[in-house]
Amino acid sequence: MKAVLSSYTLSLAMFIPISGWMADRFGTRRVFAWAIGTFTLGSFLCGISNSIHLLVACRVLQGFGGAMMVPVGRLTLVRTFPKSELIRAMSFVAIPGLIGPMLGPVAGGFLVAYFQWRMIFFINLPVGLLGLYLVYRHLPDYRQEKSHPLDLAGLILFGSGITLLAYVLEVFGEHTFNGFTLSVLLAVSVLCLAAYGLRAARIQFPLLRLKLFGIRTFRASVSGSFFTRLGIGGIPFLFPLLYQVGLGFTPIQSGLLIMPQAAAALCLKIIMRTILRRFGYRRVLISNTLMLGALIISFATIGAATPVWLIVVQVFIFGVFTSLQYSSMNTLVYADVTEEQTSGASAITSTVQQMSISFGIAIASLLTALFVPDRFHTSAPQMIHGIHLAFLILGAWTIVSSFIFRELKKDDGDTLSLHKALQHAG
C-alpha cells in the first residue's frame, strides 16, 4: 500500500521538470487542459482498479497529469500580472486552493468510514470536468514563438536520479533490501544527478536551467524552500499517526483536527501582502522559519492528557506561519527573473517543492521507524513517545534551515512587496 502513495509523488517528481517546456511548446491553456484531463482519467482508472499493481500504474498516470497543473498554473499567473501585483494575485488564487486541504482530510475520513475507498478517486471526476470547462472558457493561452528541443537525455538522467533517491528514502529502515543493495541504488542515483549537472552546464537548453541559481533571490528562495519543507513536509505524515494510532481518534476526528491549519492559512492570505510590505522578505523569512521550528517542537508536548482545544490552537498558529512561509518563498522566486526565464523558474520551483515534500514524508517515516521499530506490537504511549522524538528532530532541522535566508539583503524582493516604497513614504 505504501507504493500507492509513493508512486504518485515519484511520478510528480519525474514529470514536473518538463512542465515549462510543455507550456512554451504547446501553450498554457492546452497543457493545463491536458493536465486536468489526464489527472481525471487517472482518478477514474484508479477507482476501477482490481489489483494493487494496476492501482499503482494508474497512480503514475494520475501523477503525470498532476505534475503539469501547479507549475503551468503558476506560470500563467506570472505572465499575466506585473510583479507589483504578483503577491496579491497568488494570494487570491491560493484561497480557493486551501479549501481542499481544509476539507480533504475530513472528506477522506468520512468516505473511508461510510463508503468504499474507490470514492476517494471518483470524487475527482465532477471537479475535473468542471475544471476542463473553466480552462477552455477563461484561461489565457501563452506560448513561445520558438521553442527549443526537449532535453530527453536530461529528463532520463534527472528523473532516474530523483526517483531512485526518493525510493531509497522510502524503503530505508525496512527489511526488504539489505545495506549493500540500498548503497548501490543510492550510488546510481548520485551518479545520475551528477551526470545531469555536468550536462546542464554544457548544453544551451537543459531540462532545468541551473544557471538561474546564480540569481540571489532565486537561489535563496528555492534552496530555502527545499530545506525548510524537509522539516515541515513530514508533519502531515506524523499528525494522523499521533491522532489515530497514539491518541486513538477516529479518521474523521483526525481530519477535523487537521482542519484548523488550513483554516488559518486561508485567513492569512488576506493580510500577507501587508506583512511583506511592512517588514520585507528577509526579515519575514528568517523570523518565520525560526517560529515554525519552535512550533514543530511544541507538538512534542501533545499527549493523552492534552485538551483538544489546546491542540486546535497549536495547529491553527502553525497554519498561520506555514502559510506565510510558503507564500513568501513561492513569490520571491520571481523577484529578479526575466519574462523569458519564468517557465524555467516555475519548473525548477515546482520540482524542488515536490522533491522536498516527498523527501519530508520519507524522512518522517524513517524517523518513526527508528523510534518505533516494532510498530505492530508497540503500545500507544511508546508510539506517542517515538512521534514526539520525530517532532523534536524536524523542528530543530527547520530552525537550522533559517540560516539560508540570511543570504538575502534587506531590499531583496522589493519589486514584489514594495517594502522600500513604504519606507520612503515614512
C-alpha positions as CSV (number, residue, x, y, z in Angstrom):
1,M,0.0,0.0,0.0
2,K,2.9,2.3,0.6
3,A,3.7,2.1,-3.2
4,V,0.2,3.6,-3.8
5,L,1.4,6.8,-2.1
6,S,5.0,6.9,-3.3
7,S,4.1,6.1,-6.9
8,Y,2.1,9.3,-7.2
9,T,4.7,11.5,-5.6
10,L,7.5,9.9,-7.6
11,S,5.6,10.5,-10.8
12,L,5.2,14.1,-9.9
13,A,8.9,14.5,-9.3
14,M,9.7,12.7,-12.6
15,F,7.4,14.8,-14.9
16,I,7.3,18.3,-13.3
17,P,10.6,19.3,-14.9
18,I,9.1,19.1,-18.4
19,S,6.1,21.3,-17.5
20,G,7.9,24.6,-18.5
21,W,8.9,23.1,-21.9
22,M,5.4,21.8,-22.5
23,A,3.8,25.2,-21.8
24,D,6.3,27.0,-24.1
25,R,5.8,24.5,-26.9
26,F,2.0,23.8,-26.8
27,G,0.6,26.8,-24.8
28,T,-0.6,27.2,-21.2
29,R,-4.3,26.6,-22.0
30,R,-3.8,23.3,-23.9
31,V,-1.2,21.9,-21.4
32,F,-3.4,22.9,-18.4
33,A,-6.4,21.2,-20.0
34,W,-4.3,18.1,-20.8
35,A,-3.2,18.0,-17.2
36,I,-6.7,18.1,-15.8
37,G,-8.0,15.6,-18.3
38,T,-5.1,13.2,-17.6
39,F,-5.5,13.5,-13.8
40,T,-9.2,13.0,-14.1
41,L,-8.8,9.9,-16.3
42,G,-6.2,8.6,-13.9
43,S,-8.6,9.1,-11.0
44,F,-11.3,7.1,-12.8
45,L,-8.9,4.2,-13.6
46,C,-7.7,4.2,-10.0
47,G,-11.3,3.9,-8.8
48,I,-12.0,0.8,-11.0
49,S,-8.6,-0.9,-10.4
50,N,-9.0,-4.5,-9.2
51,S,-5.4,-5.2,-8.1
52,I,-2.7,-3.3,-6.2
53,H,-0.3,-3.4,-9.2
54,L,-2.9,-1.8,-11.6
55,L,-3.7,0.8,-8.9
56,V,0.0,1.8,-8.7
57,A,0.2,2.1,-12.5
58,C,-2.9,4.3,-12.6
59,R,-1.4,6.4,-9.9
60,V,1.6,7.0,-12.1
61,L,-0.8,8.3,-14.8
62,Q,-2.6,10.4,-12.3
63,G,0.8,11.9,-11.2
64,F,1.7,12.7,-14.8
65,G,-1.4,14.9,-15.0
66,G,-0.9,16.4,-11.6
67,A,2.7,17.3,-12.5
68,M,1.6,19.9,-15.0
69,M,-1.2,21.6,-13.1
70,V,0.7,23.6,-10.4
71,P,3.7,24.8,-12.4
72,V,1.7,25.7,-15.5
73,G,-1.0,27.5,-13.5
74,R,1.7,29.4,-11.6
75,L,3.4,30.3,-14.9
76,T,0.1,31.7,-16.3
77,L,-0.2,34.0,-13.2
78,V,3.4,35.2,-13.5
79,R,2.9,36.1,-17.2
80,T,-0.4,37.7,-16.6
81,F,0.3,40.1,-13.7
82,P,3.1,42.6,-13.2
83,K,5.5,41.9,-10.3
84,S,4.0,44.6,-8.1
85,E,0.7,42.7,-8.2
86,L,2.0,39.2,-8.1
87,I,1.7,38.7,-4.3
88,R,-1.9,39.8,-4.4
89,A,-2.7,37.6,-7.4
90,M,-1.1,34.5,-5.9
91,S,-2.7,35.0,-2.5
92,F,-6.1,35.4,-4.1
93,V,-5.7,32.3,-6.3
94,A,-4.4,30.3,-3.3
95,I,-7.6,30.9,-1.3
96,P,-9.9,28.5,-3.2
97,G,-7.0,26.0,-3.3
98,L,-6.9,25.9,0.5
99,I,-10.4,24.6,0.7
100,G,-9.0,21.2,-0.5
101,P,-6.5,20.8,2.4
102,M,-9.2,22.1,4.8
103,L,-12.0,19.7,3.7
104,G,-9.9,16.9,2.3
105,P,-8.9,15.1,5.5
106,V,-12.5,15.2,6.8
107,A,-13.9,14.1,3.5
108,G,-11.3,11.3,3.3
109,G,-12.2,10.1,6.8
110,F,-15.9,10.2,6.0
111,L,-15.6,8.3,2.7
112,V,-13.4,5.6,4.2
113,A,-15.7,5.2,7.2
114,Y,-19.0,5.1,5.4
115,F,-18.2,4.2,1.7
116,Q,-15.7,2.2,-0.3
117,W,-12.2,3.5,-0.8
118,R,-12.9,3.9,-4.5
119,M,-15.0,7.0,-3.8
120,I,-11.7,8.8,-2.9
121,F,-10.9,8.7,-6.6
122,F,-14.4,9.1,-8.1
123,I,-15.0,12.3,-6.2
124,N,-12.4,13.9,-8.5
125,L,-14.4,13.3,-11.7
126,P,-17.0,16.1,-11.4
127,V,-14.3,18.5,-10.3
128,G,-12.1,17.6,-13.2
129,L,-14.9,18.0,-15.8
130,L,-15.8,21.4,-14.3
131,G,-12.1,22.4,-14.4
132,L,-11.9,21.5,-18.1
133,Y,-14.8,23.7,-18.9
134,L,-13.4,26.7,-17.0
135,V,-9.9,26.3,-18.6
136,Y,-11.3,26.4,-22.1
137,R,-13.6,29.3,-21.2
138,H,-11.3,31.6,-19.2
139,L,-7.6,30.6,-19.1
140,P,-5.3,32.7,-21.3
141,D,-3.0,30.9,-23.7
142,Y,0.7,31.9,-23.5
143,R,3.3,30.2,-25.6
144,Q,6.8,30.9,-27.0
145,E,7.0,31.7,-30.7
146,K,10.1,29.4,-31.0
147,S,10.6,26.5,-28.6
148,H,13.9,24.7,-28.1
149,P,14.0,20.9,-28.4
150,L,13.3,18.8,-25.3
151,D,16.4,17.6,-23.4
152,L,15.4,14.0,-23.4
153,A,18.7,12.7,-22.1
154,G,18.5,15.2,-19.3
155,L,15.0,14.1,-18.4
156,I,16.1,10.4,-18.2
157,L,19.2,11.3,-16.1
158,F,17.4,13.7,-13.7
159,G,14.2,11.7,-13.5
160,S,16.0,8.5,-12.8
161,G,18.3,10.1,-10.2
162,I,15.4,11.7,-8.3
163,T,13.2,8.6,-8.5
164,L,15.9,6.3,-7.2
165,L,16.8,8.8,-4.4
166,A,13.2,9.1,-3.3
167,Y,12.8,5.3,-3.5
168,V,15.8,4.7,-1.3
169,L,14.4,7.1,1.3
170,E,11.1,5.3,1.1
171,V,12.4,1.8,1.8
172,F,15.3,2.8,4.1
173,G,14.7,1.3,7.6
174,E,12.7,-1.6,6.3
175,H,13.9,-5.1,5.8
176,T,13.1,-5.5,2.1
177,F,16.6,-4.7,1.0
178,N,20.0,-5.2,2.7
179,G,22.5,-2.4,3.2
180,F,24.5,-3.3,0.1
181,T,21.5,-3.1,-2.2
182,L,20.5,0.3,-0.8
183,S,24.1,1.6,-1.2
184,V,24.2,0.6,-4.8
185,L,20.8,2.3,-5.5
186,L,22.0,5.4,-3.7
187,A,25.3,5.5,-5.7
188,V,23.4,5.1,-9.0
189,S,21.1,7.9,-8.0
190,V,24.0,10.2,-7.1
191,L,25.8,9.4,-10.4
192,C,22.7,10.2,-12.5
193,L,22.2,13.5,-10.8
194,A,25.9,14.4,-11.1
195,A,25.8,13.4,-14.8
196,Y,22.8,15.7,-15.3
197,G,24.5,18.6,-13.5
198,L,27.5,18.3,-15.9
199,R,25.2,18.0,-18.9
200,A,23.1,21.0,-17.8
201,A,26.3,23.2,-17.6
202,R,27.4,22.3,-21.1
203,I,24.3,22.4,-23.3
204,Q,22.3,25.5,-24.3
205,F,18.8,24.4,-23.4
206,P,18.9,22.0,-20.5
207,L,15.8,20.4,-18.9
208,L,16.2,22.6,-15.8
209,R,18.2,25.8,-16.2
210,L,20.6,25.5,-13.2
211,K,22.2,28.9,-14.2
212,L,19.1,30.5,-12.6
213,F,20.7,29.7,-9.2
214,G,23.2,32.5,-9.9
215,I,20.3,34.9,-9.0
216,R,20.5,35.5,-5.3
217,T,16.8,35.8,-4.6
218,F,16.0,32.7,-6.7
219,R,18.8,30.7,-5.1
220,A,17.8,31.7,-1.5
221,S,14.0,31.0,-2.1
222,V,14.4,27.7,-3.9
223,S,17.1,26.2,-1.6
224,G,15.4,27.7,1.5
225,S,12.1,26.2,0.3
226,F,13.7,22.8,-0.1
227,F,15.4,22.6,3.3
228,T,12.5,24.2,5.2
229,R,10.0,21.9,3.6
230,L,12.0,18.8,4.7
231,G,11.0,19.7,8.2
232,I,7.5,21.0,7.6
233,G,6.7,18.3,4.9
234,G,6.8,15.5,7.4
235,I,4.1,17.0,9.7
236,P,1.1,15.7,7.6
237,F,2.5,12.2,7.9
238,L,3.0,12.5,11.7
239,F,-0.3,14.1,12.7
240,P,-2.5,11.2,11.6
241,L,-0.2,8.7,13.3
242,L,-0.3,10.8,16.5
243,Y,-4.0,11.3,16.4
244,Q,-5.2,7.9,15.3
245,V,-2.6,5.4,16.5
246,G,-1.2,7.3,19.5
247,L,-4.3,9.1,20.9
248,G,-7.0,6.7,19.5
249,F,-9.0,9.3,17.5
250,T,-11.2,8.1,14.6
251,P,-10.3,9.1,11.0
252,I,-13.0,11.7,11.0
253,Q,-11.8,13.2,14.3
254,S,-8.2,13.2,12.9
255,G,-9.4,15.1,9.8
256,L,-11.2,17.6,12.0
257,L,-8.0,18.3,14.0
258,I,-6.1,19.0,10.8
259,M,-8.7,21.5,9.5
260,P,-7.5,24.4,11.7
261,Q,-4.2,24.5,9.9
262,A,-5.9,25.1,6.5
263,A,-8.4,27.5,8.0
264,A,-5.5,29.6,9.4
265,A,-3.8,29.6,6.1
266,L,-7.0,30.8,4.5
267,C,-7.2,33.8,6.9
268,L,-3.6,34.8,6.5
269,K,-3.8,35.2,2.7
270,I,-5.8,38.4,3.2
271,I,-3.1,40.2,5.0
272,M,0.0,38.5,3.7
273,R,0.9,41.3,1.3
274,T,0.7,43.9,4.1
275,I,3.1,41.8,6.2
276,L,5.7,41.6,3.5
277,R,5.3,45.2,2.6
278,R,5.8,46.2,6.2
279,F,8.8,44.0,7.1
280,G,10.4,42.8,3.8
281,Y,11.2,39.3,2.7
282,R,14.5,38.9,4.6
283,R,13.1,39.7,8.0
284,V,9.9,37.7,7.4
285,L,11.6,34.6,6.2
286,I,14.2,34.4,8.9
287,S,11.9,35.1,11.8
288,N,9.1,33.0,10.4
289,T,11.3,29.9,9.9
290,L,12.6,30.1,13.4
291,M,9.0,30.3,14.7
292,L,8.0,27.3,12.6
293,G,10.8,25.2,14.1
294,A,9.7,26.2,17.6
295,L,6.1,25.3,16.8
296,I,7.0,21.9,15.5
297,I,9.0,21.2,18.6
298,S,5.9,22.3,20.7
299,F,4.0,19.4,19.1
300,A,6.1,17.1,21.2
301,T,4.1,18.2,24.2
302,I,0.8,16.8,22.8
303,G,-0.2,13.7,24.7
304,A,-3.2,11.8,26.0
305,A,-3.8,14.4,28.7
306,T,-3.7,17.4,26.3
307,P,-7.1,19.0,25.9
308,V,-8.5,19.1,22.3
309,W,-8.9,22.9,22.4
310,L,-5.1,23.3,23.0
311,I,-4.3,21.0,20.1
312,V,-6.6,23.1,17.9
313,V,-4.9,26.4,19.0
314,Q,-1.4,24.9,18.3
315,V,-2.4,23.6,14.9
316,F,-4.1,26.9,14.0
317,I,-1.0,29.0,14.9
318,F,1.2,26.6,12.9
319,G,-1.1,27.0,9.9
320,V,-0.7,30.8,10.1
321,F,3.1,30.7,10.0
322,T,3.2,27.8,7.4
323,S,1.0,29.8,5.0
324,L,3.2,32.9,5.4
325,Q,6.3,30.8,4.8
326,Y,5.1,29.1,1.6
327,S,3.6,32.2,0.1
328,S,6.8,34.2,0.7
329,M,9.1,31.6,-0.8
330,N,6.8,31.0,-3.8
331,T,6.6,34.7,-4.8
332,L,10.3,35.6,-4.0
333,V,11.3,33.1,-6.7
334,Y,10.1,35.5,-9.4
335,A,11.6,38.7,-8.0
336,D,14.6,39.0,-10.3
337,V,13.9,36.6,-13.2
338,T,13.1,37.9,-16.6
339,E,10.0,37.0,-18.6
340,E,12.0,34.5,-20.7
341,Q,13.2,32.8,-17.6
342,T,9.8,32.4,-15.9
343,S,9.0,29.0,-17.4
344,G,12.3,27.6,-16.3
345,A,12.0,29.2,-12.9
346,S,8.5,27.7,-12.5
347,A,9.7,24.2,-13.5
348,I,12.6,24.3,-11.1
349,T,10.5,25.7,-8.2
350,S,7.8,23.1,-8.6
351,T,10.3,20.2,-9.0
352,V,12.2,21.2,-5.8
353,Q,8.9,21.7,-3.9
354,Q,7.7,18.2,-4.9
355,M,11.1,16.7,-4.1
356,S,11.1,18.3,-0.6
357,I,7.5,17.1,0.1
358,S,8.4,13.5,-0.9
359,F,11.7,13.6,1.0
360,G,10.0,15.2,4.0
361,I,7.4,12.4,4.2
362,A,10.1,9.8,3.7
363,I,12.3,11.4,6.5
364,A,9.3,11.5,8.9
365,S,8.6,7.8,8.0
366,L,12.2,6.9,8.6
367,L,12.3,8.7,12.0
368,T,9.2,7.0,13.1
369,A,10.6,3.6,12.0
370,L,13.8,4.3,14.0
371,F,12.0,5.5,17.2
372,V,9.2,2.9,16.9
373,P,11.0,-0.1,15.5
374,D,8.2,-2.6,16.3
375,R,5.2,-0.7,15.2
376,F,2.9,-3.8,15.1
377,H,3.4,-4.6,18.8
378,T,4.0,-1.2,20.3
379,S,1.8,0.4,22.9
380,A,0.1,3.8,22.5
381,P,2.5,5.6,24.9
382,Q,5.5,4.2,23.1
383,M,4.1,5.3,19.7
384,I,3.4,8.8,21.1
385,H,7.0,9.0,22.5
386,G,8.5,8.0,19.2
387,I,6.4,10.6,17.3
388,H,7.5,13.2,19.9
389,L,11.2,12.5,19.1
390,A,10.5,12.9,15.4
391,F,8.8,16.2,16.1
392,L,11.9,17.4,18.0
393,I,14.3,16.5,15.2
394,L,12.1,18.0,12.4
395,G,11.7,21.2,14.5
396,A,15.5,21.5,15.1
397,W,16.1,21.0,11.4
398,T,13.6,23.7,10.5
399,I,15.4,26.2,12.9
400,V,18.8,25.4,11.3
401,S,17.3,26.0,7.8
402,S,16.6,29.6,8.7
403,F,20.3,30.4,8.1
404,I,19.8,30.0,4.3
405,F,17.7,33.2,4.2
406,R,20.4,35.3,5.8
407,E,21.9,35.4,2.3
408,L,19.1,37.8,1.4
409,K,19.6,41.6,1.5
410,K,17.1,43.9,3.1
411,D,15.8,45.2,-0.2
412,D,15.5,41.8,-2.0
413,G,12.0,41.3,-3.3
414,D,11.0,44.9,-3.1
415,T,9.7,44.8,-6.7
416,L,7.1,42.4,-5.3
417,S,6.5,43.6,-1.8
418,L,7.1,47.4,-2.3
419,H,8.8,47.4,1.1
420,K,11.3,50.1,0.1
421,A,8.5,52.3,-1.2
422,L,6.7,52.1,2.1
423,Q,10.0,53.0,4.0
424,H,10.5,56.1,1.7
425,A,6.9,57.1,2.3
426,G,7.7,57.3,6.0
